[in-house]
Amino acid sequence: MAQVVVADDDEGVRVLLRLNLEIEGHKVVGEAADGSAALAVMSESRPDVLVLDMMMPGTNGADVLRELSRRAVGDRPCVVAYSASPTHLELAGQLGADATVLKSGDMTVLLAAVGDC
């Protein structure tokens, strides 16, 4: 199972994601409320997967993806972009996200995307 960092500005969403990921057998090794914190947590924990909210204050998901694109493939996690906005998910795909998941969709879609990473 994967080691995962969850980045979302909504604490309730982070809790929900963590619980569902752990039920599936994944280990959540870090959480972040914005993109800057996500990059810092990833540097410390070196996760396999980053579940990334695209719409966060300050350093947002697009900024994180731009930063990750500067890194060698082996130095970046598999990124599952997670957003309520199809437009933001389209941008995430253009910026190199490995998977995109609509927040209003079924949690099993997100769990499948993490499992496929």
C-alpha positions as CSV (number, residue, x, y, z in Angstrom):
1,M,0.0,0.0,0.0
2,A,1.0,3.6,-0.6
3,Q,2.4,6.2,1.7
4,V,0.3,9.3,1.1
5,V,0.3,13.0,1.8
6,V,-3.1,14.8,1.8
7,A,-3.1,18.5,0.9
8,D,-6.5,20.3,1.3
9,D,-7.3,23.6,3.1
10,D,-10.5,22.1,4.6
11,E,-9.6,20.1,7.8
12,G,-12.9,18.1,7.5
13,V,-11.9,16.9,4.0
14,R,-8.4,16.0,5.2
15,V,-9.9,13.9,8.0
16,L,-12.3,12.2,5.6
17,L,-9.6,11.4,3.1
18,R,-7.2,10.1,5.8
19,L,-9.8,7.8,7.3
20,N,-10.8,6.4,3.9
21,L,-7.2,6.0,2.7
22,E,-6.3,4.2,6.0
23,I,-9.4,1.9,5.7
24,E,-8.0,0.9,2.3
25,G,-4.6,0.1,3.9
26,H,-2.7,3.2,2.8
27,K,-0.5,5.1,5.3
28,V,-1.1,8.8,5.5
29,V,2.4,10.2,6.4
30,G,1.5,13.8,6.3
31,E,-1.2,16.4,5.9
32,A,-1.1,20.1,4.7
33,A,-3.5,23.0,4.6
34,D,-1.8,24.7,1.7
35,G,0.7,24.1,-1.1
36,S,3.7,25.5,0.8
37,A,3.1,23.1,3.7
38,A,2.5,20.3,1.2
39,L,5.9,20.8,-0.4
40,A,7.5,20.9,3.1
41,V,5.8,17.7,4.2
42,M,6.7,15.9,1.0
43,S,10.4,16.9,1.5
44,E,10.3,15.3,5.0
45,S,8.2,12.2,4.3
46,R,9.0,11.4,0.7
47,P,5.5,9.9,0.0
48,D,4.5,7.6,-2.9
49,V,1.3,9.7,-3.5
50,L,0.1,13.2,-3.1
51,V,-3.6,13.8,-3.0
52,L,-3.7,17.5,-3.9
53,D,-6.6,20.0,-3.6
54,M,-6.3,22.4,-6.5
55,M,-8.0,25.3,-4.8
56,M,-6.1,26.3,-1.7
57,P,-5.2,29.8,-0.4
58,G,-1.7,31.0,-1.0
59,T,0.3,28.4,-2.7
60,N,-2.4,26.5,-4.6
61,G,-2.4,23.1,-6.3
62,A,-1.3,24.5,-9.7
63,D,1.8,26.1,-7.9
64,V,2.6,22.7,-6.3
65,L,2.4,21.0,-9.7
66,R,4.6,23.6,-11.3
67,E,7.2,23.1,-8.6
68,L,7.0,19.3,-8.9
69,S,7.5,19.5,-12.7
70,R,10.9,21.0,-12.0
71,R,12.0,17.8,-10.2
72,A,13.3,14.6,-11.6
73,V,10.6,11.9,-12.1
74,G,12.1,9.8,-9.2
75,D,12.0,12.8,-6.9
76,R,8.3,13.4,-7.1
77,P,5.3,11.5,-5.9
78,C,2.4,10.3,-8.0
79,V,-0.1,13.2,-7.9
80,V,-3.9,12.8,-7.6
81,A,-5.4,16.2,-8.2
82,Y,-8.7,16.6,-6.3
83,S,-11.1,19.5,-7.0
84,A,-14.7,20.5,-7.2
85,S,-13.9,22.5,-10.4
86,P,-13.5,20.6,-13.7
87,T,-11.6,23.6,-15.0
88,H,-9.0,23.2,-12.2
89,L,-8.8,19.5,-12.9
90,E,-8.1,20.2,-16.6
91,L,-5.3,22.5,-15.6
92,A,-4.0,19.9,-13.2
93,G,-3.8,17.4,-16.1
94,Q,-2.0,20.0,-18.3
95,L,0.5,20.6,-15.4
96,G,1.4,16.9,-15.0
97,A,-1.0,15.4,-12.5
98,D,-1.1,11.6,-12.8
99,A,-4.8,11.5,-12.1
100,T,-7.7,13.9,-11.6
101,V,-10.7,13.3,-9.4
102,L,-13.8,15.5,-9.1
103,K,-14.6,16.1,-5.4
104,S,-18.3,15.7,-5.9
105,G,-17.8,12.2,-7.2
106,D,-17.7,8.9,-5.4
107,M,-14.8,8.4,-2.9
108,T,-14.1,5.0,-4.6
109,V,-12.9,6.9,-7.6
110,L,-10.3,8.7,-5.5
111,L,-9.3,5.5,-3.7
112,A,-8.9,3.7,-7.1
113,A,-6.7,6.6,-8.4
114,V,-4.5,6.3,-5.3
115,G,-4.3,2.6,-5.7
116,D,-3.3,2.9,-9.4
117,C,-0.4,5.2,-8.6
